[in-house]
Amino acid sequence: MNSLIPLLVAAPLAGAALLLLGGRALDRFGHWLATGLAALSFGFGLVLFSDLLGRDAEHRTVTTRLFSWVPVNGFQADVSFRLDQLSMTFVLLITGVGTLIHLYSVGYMAYDERRRRFFAYLNLFLAAMLLLVVADNYLLLYFGWEGVGLASYLLIGFWQHKPSAATAAKKAFIVNRVGDLGLSIAIMLMFAEFGSFAFGPVFGGASGASEGKLTAIGLMLLLAACGKSAQVPLQSWLGDAMEGPTPVSALIHAATMVTAGVYLIIRSSAIFDLAPDAQTAVVVVGAVTLLFGAVVGCAKDDIKKALAGSTMSQIGYMVMAAGLGPIGYAFAIMHLVTHGFFKAGLFLGAGSVMHGMNDEVDMRRYGGLRKYMPWTYRTFAVGYLAIIGVPPLSGFFSKDKIIEAAFAKGGTEGWILGLCALVGAAVTAFYMTRVMLLTFFGEKRWQPDAQGNAPHPHESPSTMTVPMVLLALGSACAGGIFAYHDAFLKWLEPVTGHSEGNPPFGSWTVSGLTTACMLAGVGVSYLMYGRSPVPVVPPVGSPLTRAARRDLLQDDFNHAVLVRPGSALTATLVFFDSRGLDGFVNGLAATIGGLSSRMRRVQNGFVRSYALSMFGGTLLLVASTLLVRSF
């Protein structure tokens, strides 16, 4: 079975290579080739999952080494893979949801001239993310990490004829470079401390390292996670990334890129468990981001950007749970998987709405679409109920466990985190109910565009609706299956460990509080958007609303704190370089050049001139000698 692990990565990677190098001959069936190879990788994952289930819990870690990548004296880097319960969970999520998104893209991108290239990039995205989660050392993980960044850049900016898409791709790439710098520094620190960056030596040697060094490594890993998972303060790229095709949004938000940071933190749990300051930083980042993203999601009229704010918030829940240590590791991954189902379904549903509405994204121009798009409405509704935590759908089981783990942290910290999580649940219910009401209920509000073309909403083709139905099934059932006899917790416990903490009250009380907060959010949203006409032009709103529409001024903050000082520093350095260094160098060159040109006049090639020079020199020498003797 070990030989199948490399094939997980090889199948989509081969698809990307074939589609990029195969030329126009593959245009007619390249999309099906890419989808088939993604499905093949999922099949390999199922076979490997079955093999792991047949092993004892303590023997479910499988490693395989392909070759020595960098064989240097004192520095050994291998291309080796590690499959355990944690990586296996990600493999099934990436390949399973990824295959459904490939299938959906067949219909969504049917009339795009560059469809073959788009599917090549999708395959490349899957291959890079799979390499990231099955790598057995941080250097190979970093290779997959950068591959994910490259693929996201290519996909976000796929419609590069749109300046906004090209700008969004560059923004995502640059912001992620900041996080990637953190990961590269962390790897260097690991090698300096442990003499290796393989998981075994690093995790085994963590107990012998000083807390200060582990804290430094942990903070650099957190910086990397903030970039990929769009957490404060590196979250500004996520909303703009909606400029890419909708299947890209679904893939980034549900199964690949934004989950990478959560994986990195939990894979590095041996480091964070011994670095409490770094662990606290993880908790703070997650708690702040879950509220930040929820507030942003409340004010967005663009359906995809509202869902992007939701992703930021839900990933915040996962990061906060990961920062809780063994109390929350398994629940962070559980919510990550259930979120993969319902968020992919929600984004694909948004794409289906756009498909039937001439690519209109403003929810204020929708209304009443449940009559025209029944399958889209039903599947979107399941995802909506799951994300707000309606029992017994998936989000109810996974989010409640995180809130319970937050309270179980104990003390003042536990109460603060638990209350933040409850507020997040209420706000999530508010903005997601707003999305449902503006999109599928009320009177139709769509109007002709600038060219006079009025939308004619209609249901999407089966290649798009079938993946939506399957994701809706996962959104409805996955959480209950995972929670049955703590099946998911027991599956991950050998890798992540688990402890119960000290909750101030029981699970049923937490569920009751969470459900009450959820119902309050739904009720307030209904009063605001379900009982009165929705204006097509949004009102000015409060200062908080205006700030939330501008992503809580995150771009303004970045410009004020980073861009403008950076530009001023650059201008100063350019001035110093051009007027200072270049001025000195150019001045010295000009002086020597001027002297040379004047000296050149003396060397004119005439014997009489040379004789006169010699005579003058002789007179000068004689005069100097006589002058010296006179004294």
C-alpha positions as CSV (number, residue, x, y, z in Angstrom):
1,M,0.0,0.0,0.0
2,N,2.9,2.4,0.6
3,S,3.4,2.7,-3.2
4,L,-0.1,4.3,-3.5
5,I,0.9,7.3,-1.4
6,P,3.0,9.0,-4.1
7,L,0.2,8.2,-6.6
8,L,-2.1,10.5,-4.6
9,V,0.1,13.4,-5.8
10,A,1.2,12.0,-9.1
11,A,-2.3,11.6,-10.6
12,P,-3.4,15.3,-10.5
13,L,0.2,16.4,-11.2
14,A,0.3,14.3,-14.3
15,G,-3.0,15.9,-15.3
16,A,-1.7,19.4,-14.9
17,A,1.4,18.5,-17.0
18,L,-0.6,16.8,-19.8
19,L,-3.1,19.7,-20.1
20,L,-0.4,22.4,-20.0
21,L,1.9,20.7,-22.5
22,G,-0.5,18.7,-24.6
23,G,-1.7,21.6,-26.7
24,R,-5.1,22.2,-28.4
25,A,-5.6,18.5,-29.2
26,L,-6.8,18.1,-25.6
27,D,-9.3,21.0,-25.7
28,R,-12.2,18.7,-26.4
29,F,-11.8,16.3,-23.5
30,G,-9.1,17.9,-21.3
31,H,-11.7,18.9,-18.7
32,W,-12.9,15.2,-18.3
33,L,-9.3,14.0,-18.2
34,A,-8.6,16.4,-15.2
35,T,-11.8,15.4,-13.5
36,G,-11.0,11.7,-14.0
37,L,-7.5,12.1,-12.5
38,A,-8.9,14.0,-9.5
39,A,-11.4,11.1,-9.0
40,L,-8.5,8.6,-9.4
41,S,-6.6,10.3,-6.6
42,F,-9.8,10.1,-4.5
43,G,-10.0,6.4,-5.3
44,F,-6.4,5.9,-4.1
45,G,-7.3,7.8,-1.0
46,L,-10.2,5.5,-0.3
47,V,-8.0,2.4,-0.7
48,L,-5.4,3.8,1.7
49,F,-8.2,4.8,4.1
50,S,-9.5,1.2,4.1
51,D,-6.0,-0.1,4.7
52,L,-5.5,2.2,7.7
53,L,-8.9,1.2,9.2
54,G,-7.6,-2.4,9.1
55,R,-4.7,-1.6,11.3
56,D,-4.5,-1.1,15.0
57,A,-4.7,2.6,16.0
58,E,-1.0,2.7,17.1
59,H,0.1,1.3,13.7
60,R,-1.7,3.7,11.4
61,T,1.3,5.8,10.6
62,V,2.7,4.8,7.2
63,T,5.9,6.4,5.8
64,T,7.6,5.9,2.4
65,R,10.7,7.4,1.0
66,L,11.1,7.9,-2.7
67,F,14.6,9.3,-3.0
68,S,17.1,11.6,-1.5
69,W,16.3,15.1,-2.6
70,V,19.4,17.1,-1.3
71,P,22.1,14.6,-0.2
72,V,24.8,16.9,1.3
73,N,27.1,16.3,4.2
74,G,25.3,17.5,7.3
75,F,22.2,18.3,5.4
76,Q,19.8,15.6,4.2
77,A,16.5,16.3,2.5
78,D,14.4,13.4,1.4
79,V,11.2,13.2,-0.8
80,S,9.4,11.1,1.7
81,F,5.7,10.8,2.6
82,R,3.8,10.3,5.8
83,L,0.2,9.0,6.0
84,D,-1.5,8.9,9.3
85,Q,-5.0,9.8,10.6
86,L,-4.5,13.5,10.3
87,S,-3.1,13.5,6.7
88,M,-5.6,10.8,5.7
89,T,-8.5,13.1,6.7
90,F,-7.1,15.9,4.6
91,V,-6.4,13.6,1.7
92,L,-10.1,12.5,1.6
93,L,-11.4,16.1,1.9
94,I,-9.1,17.5,-0.7
95,T,-9.7,14.8,-3.3
96,G,-13.3,14.2,-2.5
97,V,-14.5,17.8,-2.5
98,G,-11.9,18.7,-5.2
99,T,-13.4,16.1,-7.6
100,L,-16.9,17.5,-7.1
101,I,-15.6,21.0,-7.8
102,H,-13.9,19.7,-11.0
103,L,-17.2,18.1,-12.1
104,Y,-19.1,21.4,-11.3
105,S,-16.5,23.3,-13.3
106,V,-17.3,21.2,-16.4
107,G,-20.6,23.0,-16.6
108,Y,-19.6,26.3,-15.1
109,M,-16.6,26.8,-17.5
110,A,-18.3,25.2,-20.5
111,Y,-18.0,28.3,-22.8
112,D,-14.6,29.5,-21.6
113,E,-12.0,29.5,-24.4
114,R,-9.2,28.6,-22.0
115,R,-11.0,25.8,-20.2
116,R,-8.2,23.3,-20.7
117,R,-5.7,25.6,-18.9
118,F,-8.2,26.2,-16.1
119,F,-8.5,22.5,-15.4
120,A,-4.7,22.2,-15.6
121,Y,-4.5,24.8,-12.8
122,L,-7.2,22.9,-10.8
123,N,-5.2,19.7,-11.0
124,L,-2.0,21.6,-10.0
125,F,-3.8,23.0,-7.0
126,L,-4.8,19.5,-5.9
127,A,-1.4,18.1,-6.4
128,A,0.3,20.9,-4.4
129,M,-2.2,20.6,-1.5
130,L,-1.8,16.9,-1.4
131,L,2.0,17.2,-1.3
132,L,1.6,19.6,1.6
133,V,-0.4,17.3,3.7
134,V,1.5,14.0,3.0
135,A,5.0,15.4,3.3
136,D,7.1,13.9,6.0
137,N,9.3,16.9,6.6
138,Y,8.9,20.6,6.7
139,L,11.1,21.3,3.6
140,L,8.9,19.1,1.4
141,L,5.8,20.6,3.1
142,Y,7.2,24.1,2.1
143,F,7.5,22.9,-1.5
144,G,3.8,22.0,-1.5
145,W,3.0,25.2,0.4
146,E,4.6,27.3,-2.3
147,G,2.9,25.2,-5.0
148,V,-0.5,26.1,-3.4
149,G,0.5,29.8,-3.5
150,L,1.4,29.5,-7.2
151,A,-1.8,27.7,-8.1
152,S,-3.9,30.2,-6.2
153,Y,-2.2,33.1,-8.1
154,L,-2.9,31.4,-11.4
155,L,-6.6,30.6,-10.6
156,I,-7.5,33.9,-8.9
157,G,-6.2,35.8,-11.8
158,F,-7.4,33.4,-14.4
159,W,-9.7,36.0,-16.0
160,Q,-6.7,38.3,-16.4
161,H,-8.4,40.5,-18.9
162,K,-10.2,42.0,-15.9
163,P,-7.9,44.4,-14.1
164,S,-9.6,43.6,-10.8
165,A,-8.8,39.9,-11.1
166,A,-5.1,40.6,-12.0
167,T,-4.8,42.9,-9.0
168,A,-6.5,40.4,-6.7
169,A,-4.1,37.7,-7.8
170,K,-1.1,39.9,-7.1
171,K,-2.5,40.9,-3.8
172,A,-3.0,37.3,-2.7
173,F,0.5,36.4,-3.9
174,I,2.2,39.3,-2.1
175,V,0.3,39.0,1.2
176,N,1.0,35.2,1.3
177,R,4.7,35.9,0.7
178,V,4.8,37.6,4.1
179,G,3.4,34.4,5.7
180,D,5.7,32.2,3.7
181,L,8.7,34.1,5.1
182,G,7.5,33.0,8.5
183,L,7.5,29.4,7.4
184,S,11.0,29.6,5.9
185,I,12.4,31.2,9.0
186,A,10.7,28.5,11.2
187,I,12.4,25.8,9.1
188,M,15.8,27.4,9.4
189,L,15.3,27.7,13.2
190,M,14.3,24.0,13.3
191,F,17.4,23.0,11.4
192,A,19.6,25.1,13.6
193,E,18.1,23.7,16.8
194,F,17.4,20.0,15.9
195,G,19.8,19.5,12.9
196,S,16.8,18.3,10.8
197,F,13.5,19.5,9.5
198,A,11.9,16.0,9.3
199,F,8.9,15.5,11.6
200,G,10.4,12.7,13.6
201,P,13.6,14.4,14.8
202,V,11.8,17.8,15.3
203,F,8.9,16.5,17.3
204,G,11.2,14.1,19.2
205,G,13.7,16.8,20.1
206,A,11.1,19.5,21.0
207,S,11.1,18.4,24.7
208,G,14.8,19.1,24.9
209,A,14.7,22.6,23.4
210,S,14.3,25.8,25.3
211,E,10.9,27.4,25.6
212,G,12.2,30.6,24.0
213,K,13.4,28.8,20.8
214,L,10.1,26.8,20.6
215,T,8.1,30.1,21.0
216,A,10.1,31.7,18.2
217,I,9.4,28.7,15.9
218,G,5.7,28.6,16.9
219,L,5.2,32.3,16.2
220,M,6.8,31.9,12.8
221,L,4.6,29.0,12.0
222,L,1.6,31.1,13.2
223,L,2.6,33.9,10.8
224,A,2.7,31.3,8.0
225,A,-0.8,30.0,9.0
226,C,-2.2,33.6,9.1
227,G,-1.1,34.1,5.4
228,K,-2.6,30.9,4.0
229,S,-5.7,30.8,6.2
230,A,-6.4,34.5,5.9
231,Q,-6.2,35.3,9.6
232,V,-5.6,38.6,11.2
233,P,-3.4,40.5,10.3
234,L,-2.9,38.8,6.9
235,Q,-6.5,38.4,5.9
236,S,-6.8,41.3,3.4
237,W,-6.4,39.1,0.3
238,L,-9.4,36.8,0.8
239,G,-12.2,39.0,-0.2
240,D,-10.5,40.3,-3.3
241,A,-9.8,36.6,-4.3
242,M,-13.5,36.4,-5.2
243,E,-12.5,37.9,-8.6
244,G,-11.6,34.4,-9.7
245,P,-14.1,31.9,-11.2
246,T,-16.5,30.6,-8.5
247,P,-15.2,27.0,-8.6
248,V,-11.8,28.5,-7.5
249,S,-13.5,30.2,-4.6
250,A,-15.1,26.9,-3.5
251,L,-11.7,25.1,-3.8
252,I,-9.7,27.7,-1.9
253,H,-12.3,28.2,0.8
254,A,-13.4,24.6,1.4
255,A,-10.8,22.0,0.6
256,T,-7.4,23.5,0.0
257,M,-5.7,26.8,0.6
258,V,-7.3,28.2,3.7
259,T,-7.2,24.9,5.5
260,A,-3.4,24.7,5.1
261,G,-2.7,27.0,8.0
262,V,-4.9,24.9,10.4
263,Y,-3.1,21.8,9.2
264,L,0.3,23.4,9.8
265,I,-0.6,24.4,13.4
266,I,-2.0,21.0,14.4
267,R,0.7,19.0,12.6
268,S,3.2,21.1,14.7
269,S,1.3,20.5,18.0
270,A,4.4,19.0,19.6
271,I,6.0,22.4,19.3
272,F,3.0,24.5,20.4
273,D,2.2,22.3,23.4
274,L,5.7,23.2,24.8
275,A,5.4,26.9,23.9
276,P,2.4,28.4,25.8
277,D,3.1,31.9,24.6
278,A,2.9,30.9,21.0
279,Q,-0.2,28.8,21.8
280,T,-1.8,31.8,23.4
281,A,-1.0,33.9,20.3
282,V,-2.8,31.2,18.2
283,V,-5.9,31.5,20.4
284,V,-6.0,35.3,20.2
285,V,-5.6,35.3,16.4
286,G,-8.4,32.8,16.0
287,A,-10.8,34.6,18.4
288,V,-10.2,38.0,16.8
289,T,-10.6,36.7,13.3
290,L,-13.8,34.8,13.9
291,L,-15.4,38.1,15.1
292,F,-13.7,40.2,12.4
293,G,-14.8,37.9,9.5
294,A,-18.4,37.7,10.9
295,V,-18.7,41.5,11.1
296,V,-17.4,41.9,7.5
297,G,-19.8,39.2,6.3
298,C,-22.8,41.2,7.7
299,A,-22.2,44.2,5.4
300,K,-21.4,42.7,2.1
301,D,-23.9,42.8,-0.8
302,D,-21.7,40.7,-3.1
303,I,-22.8,37.2,-2.4
304,K,-19.3,35.7,-2.8
305,K,-17.7,38.3,-0.6
306,A,-20.3,37.7,2.1
307,L,-19.3,34.0,2.0
308,A,-15.6,35.0,2.0
309,G,-16.2,36.8,5.3
310,S,-17.9,33.7,6.5
311,T,-14.9,31.6,5.6
312,M,-12.6,34.0,7.5
313,S,-14.8,33.7,10.5
314,Q,-15.1,29.9,10.4
315,I,-11.4,29.4,9.9
316,G,-11.0,31.6,13.0
317,Y,-13.1,29.1,15.0
318,M,-10.7,26.3,13.8
319,V,-7.5,28.3,14.6
320,M,-8.9,29.2,18.1
321,A,-9.6,25.5,18.7
322,A,-6.1,24.6,17.5
323,G,-4.7,27.1,20.0
324,L,-6.6,25.4,22.9
325,G,-4.2,22.4,22.6
326,P,-5.4,18.8,23.1
327,I,-8.8,20.1,24.2
328,G,-9.5,21.4,20.8
329,Y,-7.2,19.8,18.2
330,A,-9.7,17.1,17.1
331,F,-12.6,19.5,17.1
332,A,-10.7,22.0,14.9
333,I,-10.2,19.3,12.3
334,M,-13.8,18.1,12.7
335,H,-15.1,21.6,12.0
336,L,-12.7,21.9,9.1
337,V,-14.1,18.8,7.4
338,T,-17.8,19.7,7.9
339,H,-17.0,23.2,6.8
340,G,-15.5,21.8,3.7
341,F,-18.9,20.3,2.8
342,F,-21.2,23.2,3.5
343,K,-18.9,26.0,2.4
344,A,-18.1,24.2,-0.9
345,G,-21.9,23.8,-1.4
346,L,-22.6,27.4,-0.5
347,F,-20.0,28.7,-3.0
348,L,-21.2,26.4,-5.7
349,G,-24.7,27.5,-5.0
350,A,-23.6,31.1,-5.3
351,G,-22.0,30.2,-8.6
352,S,-25.2,28.6,-9.8
353,V,-27.1,31.8,-8.9
354,M,-24.6,33.9,-10.9
355,H,-24.8,31.4,-13.8
356,G,-28.5,32.0,-14.0
357,M,-28.3,35.8,-13.4
358,N,-25.8,36.9,-16.0
359,D,-22.9,36.9,-13.5
360,E,-24.7,39.4,-11.2
361,V,-23.2,39.2,-7.7
362,D,-25.2,41.9,-5.9
363,M,-27.7,40.2,-3.7
364,R,-29.9,43.3,-3.7
365,R,-30.6,42.6,-7.3
366,Y,-31.8,39.0,-6.7
367,G,-34.9,38.1,-4.8
368,G,-37.4,35.3,-5.2
369,L,-35.0,33.0,-6.9
370,R,-36.2,29.9,-5.1
371,K,-39.1,29.7,-7.7
372,Y,-36.7,29.7,-10.6
373,M,-33.8,27.7,-9.3
374,P,-35.3,25.0,-7.0
375,W,-32.3,22.6,-6.8
376,T,-29.9,25.5,-6.1
377,Y,-32.3,26.8,-3.5
378,R,-32.6,23.5,-1.7
379,T,-28.9,22.6,-1.7
380,F,-28.0,26.2,-0.6
381,A,-30.6,26.0,2.2
382,V,-29.0,22.8,3.5
383,G,-25.6,24.5,3.6
384,Y,-27.1,27.6,5.3
385,L,-28.7,25.5,8.0
386,A,-25.5,23.6,8.5
387,I,-23.3,26.6,8.9
388,I,-25.5,28.4,11.4
389,G,-25.6,25.2,13.5
390,V,-29.2,23.9,13.2
391,P,-29.4,20.5,14.8
392,P,-28.9,17.8,13.6
393,L,-26.9,19.1,10.6
394,S,-23.1,19.0,10.5
395,G,-22.3,22.5,11.8
396,F,-24.3,21.9,15.0
397,F,-22.0,19.0,16.0
398,S,-18.6,20.6,15.0
399,K,-19.1,24.2,16.1
400,D,-20.7,23.3,19.4
401,K,-17.7,21.2,20.3
402,I,-15.4,24.1,19.6
403,I,-17.5,26.4,21.8
404,E,-17.6,23.7,24.5
405,A,-13.8,23.4,24.3
406,A,-13.4,27.1,24.6
407,F,-15.3,27.2,27.9
408,A,-13.4,24.1,29.0
409,K,-10.2,26.1,28.8
410,G,-11.2,27.3,32.3
411,G,-10.7,30.5,34.1
412,T,-11.2,34.0,32.8
413,E,-9.6,33.0,29.5
414,G,-12.2,30.2,29.0
415,W,-15.1,32.5,29.6
416,I,-13.8,35.2,27.2
417,L,-13.2,32.7,24.4
418,G,-16.5,31.0,25.0
419,L,-18.4,34.2,24.9
420,C,-16.5,35.3,21.7
421,A,-17.5,32.0,20.1
422,L,-21.2,32.5,21.1
423,V,-21.3,36.0,19.7
424,G,-19.7,34.6,16.5
425,A,-22.5,32.0,16.3
426,A,-25.2,34.7,16.6
427,V,-23.6,36.9,14.0
428,T,-23.1,34.0,11.7
429,A,-26.8,33.2,11.9
430,F,-27.5,36.9,11.2
431,Y,-25.5,37.3,8.0
432,M,-26.2,33.9,6.5
433,T,-30.0,34.5,7.1
434,R,-29.5,37.8,5.3
435,V,-27.9,36.0,2.4
436,M,-30.8,33.5,2.2
437,L,-33.5,36.2,2.4
438,L,-31.9,38.6,-0.1
439,T,-31.2,35.8,-2.6
440,F,-34.1,33.4,-2.5
441,F,-37.0,35.2,-0.8
442,G,-39.1,38.4,-1.3
443,E,-39.9,40.0,-4.6
444,K,-37.7,39.8,-7.6
445,R,-35.4,42.9,-7.8
446,W,-33.3,42.2,-10.9
447,Q,-33.0,44.8,-13.6
448,P,-31.5,45.1,-17.1
449,D,-27.8,45.7,-17.2
450,A,-26.1,48.7,-18.9
451,Q,-26.6,47.0,-22.3
452,G,-30.3,46.4,-21.7
453,N,-30.0,42.7,-21.1
454,A,-32.3,41.5,-18.4
455,P,-31.4,38.3,-16.5
456,H,-33.5,35.2,-17.1
457,P,-32.9,33.0,-14.0
458,H,-32.9,29.3,-14.7
459,E,-31.6,26.1,-13.1
460,S,-28.1,25.1,-13.8
461,P,-27.2,21.9,-15.8
462,S,-26.8,18.5,-14.0
463,T,-22.9,18.7,-14.1
464,M,-23.4,21.6,-11.6
465,T,-26.4,20.5,-9.6
466,V,-25.2,16.9,-8.9
467,P,-22.1,18.1,-7.0
468,M,-24.3,20.5,-5.1
469,V,-26.6,17.7,-4.1
470,L,-23.8,15.5,-2.9
471,L,-22.2,18.3,-0.9
472,A,-25.6,19.0,0.6
473,L,-25.8,15.4,1.8
474,G,-22.4,15.8,3.4
475,S,-23.5,19.0,5.0
476,A,-26.5,17.3,6.5
477,C,-24.9,14.0,7.6
478,A,-21.2,14.3,8.2
479,G,-21.4,15.9,11.6
480,G,-23.7,13.3,13.0
481,I,-21.6,10.5,11.6
482,F,-18.4,12.0,13.2
483,A,-20.1,12.6,16.5
484,Y,-21.6,9.1,16.8
485,H,-19.8,7.4,19.7
486,D,-17.1,10.1,19.3
487,A,-15.9,8.3,16.1
488,F,-13.9,11.2,14.7
489,L,-12.3,12.0,18.1
490,K,-11.2,8.4,18.5
491,W,-9.9,8.4,14.9
492,L,-7.6,11.4,15.4
493,E,-6.7,10.9,19.0
494,P,-3.5,8.8,18.4
495,V,-2.1,11.8,16.4
496,T,-3.5,14.8,18.1
497,G,-4.2,13.6,21.6
498,H,-7.1,14.7,23.6
499,S,-8.0,16.1,27.0
500,E,-11.4,17.1,28.4
501,G,-10.5,20.3,30.2
502,N,-12.7,21.7,32.9
503,P,-16.0,22.9,31.4
504,P,-18.1,25.1,33.8
505,F,-21.2,23.3,32.4
506,G,-22.2,20.3,30.4
507,S,-22.5,19.8,26.6
508,W,-26.3,20.2,26.6
509,T,-26.0,23.6,28.3
510,V,-23.5,24.7,25.6
511,S,-25.8,23.4,22.9
512,G,-28.7,25.3,24.4
513,L,-26.8,28.5,24.6
514,T,-25.4,28.2,21.1
515,T,-28.9,27.4,19.7
516,A,-30.4,30.4,21.5
517,C,-27.7,32.7,20.0
518,M,-28.3,31.2,16.6
519,L,-32.1,31.7,16.8
520,A,-31.5,35.3,18.0
521,G,-29.3,36.0,15.0
522,V,-31.9,34.5,12.6
523,G,-34.7,36.5,14.3
524,V,-32.9,39.8,14.0
525,S,-32.0,39.2,10.4
526,Y,-35.6,38.3,9.6
527,L,-36.9,41.5,11.2
528,M,-34.4,43.6,9.2
529,Y,-34.6,41.9,5.8
530,G,-37.6,39.6,5.7
531,R,-40.5,41.9,6.7
532,S,-39.9,44.9,4.5
533,P,-38.8,45.7,0.9
534,V,-35.1,45.6,0.3
535,P,-33.8,48.7,-1.5
536,V,-31.6,48.0,-4.5
537,V,-29.3,50.8,-3.5
538,P,-28.0,50.2,0.0
539,P,-28.6,52.9,2.6
540,V,-25.6,54.8,4.0
541,G,-25.7,52.9,7.3
542,S,-23.9,53.4,10.5
543,P,-20.1,54.1,10.8
544,L,-19.6,50.5,11.7
545,T,-21.6,49.3,8.6
546,R,-19.6,51.6,6.3
547,A,-16.4,50.4,7.8
548,A,-17.5,46.7,7.5
549,R,-18.3,47.4,3.8
550,R,-14.6,48.4,3.5
551,D,-13.5,45.2,5.3
552,L,-13.2,47.1,8.6
553,L,-10.6,49.4,7.0
554,Q,-8.0,46.6,6.7
555,D,-6.7,47.9,3.4
556,D,-6.6,51.4,4.8
557,F,-4.6,50.1,7.8
558,N,-2.2,48.2,5.6
559,H,-1.6,51.4,3.5
560,A,-1.1,53.6,6.5
561,V,1.1,51.2,8.5
562,L,2.9,49.3,5.7
563,V,2.5,50.7,2.2
564,R,3.0,54.4,2.8
565,P,6.0,54.0,5.2
566,G,7.4,51.4,2.9
567,S,7.0,53.8,-0.1
568,A,8.6,56.6,1.8
569,L,11.5,54.4,2.9
570,T,11.9,53.3,-0.7
571,A,11.9,56.8,-2.0
572,T,14.5,57.8,0.6
573,L,16.7,54.9,-0.3
574,V,16.3,55.7,-4.0
575,F,17.2,59.3,-3.4
576,F,20.2,58.3,-1.3
577,D,21.2,55.8,-4.0
578,S,20.8,58.1,-6.9
579,R,22.0,61.4,-5.4
580,G,24.4,59.9,-2.7
581,L,26.0,56.7,-3.9
582,D,25.5,57.3,-7.6
583,G,26.4,61.0,-7.2
584,F,29.7,60.1,-5.6
585,V,30.5,57.3,-8.1
586,N,29.4,59.4,-11.1
587,G,31.3,62.5,-9.7
588,L,34.5,60.6,-9.2
589,A,34.2,59.2,-12.7
590,A,33.5,62.6,-14.1
591,T,36.5,64.1,-12.3
592,I,38.9,61.3,-13.5
593,G,37.4,61.7,-17.0
594,G,38.0,65.4,-17.0
595,L,41.5,65.1,-15.8
596,S,42.2,62.4,-18.4
597,S,40.9,64.5,-21.2
598,R,43.1,67.4,-20.2
599,M,46.1,65.1,-19.8
600,R,45.4,63.7,-23.2
601,R,46.1,67.1,-24.8
602,V,49.7,66.9,-23.5
603,Q,50.2,63.6,-25.3
604,N,49.8,65.1,-28.8
605,G,52.5,63.1,-30.7
606,F,54.6,66.1,-31.7
607,V,58.4,65.8,-31.0
608,R,58.8,69.6,-30.5
609,S,56.1,69.5,-27.7
610,Y,57.8,66.7,-25.9
611,A,61.2,68.5,-26.3
612,L,59.7,71.7,-24.8
613,S,58.2,69.6,-21.9
614,M,61.6,68.0,-21.3
615,F,63.3,71.4,-21.4
616,G,60.8,72.9,-19.0
617,G,61.2,70.0,-16.7
618,T,64.9,70.4,-16.7
619,L,64.7,74.1,-15.9
620,L,62.3,73.3,-13.1
621,L,64.6,70.7,-11.7
622,V,67.7,73.0,-11.9
623,A,65.8,75.8,-10.2
624,S,64.6,73.6,-7.4
625,T,68.2,72.3,-6.8
626,L,69.6,75.8,-6.7
627,L,66.8,76.9,-4.4
628,V,67.5,74.1,-2.0
629,R,71.3,74.8,-1.9
630,S,70.7,78.5,-1.2
631,F,69.1,77.5,2.1
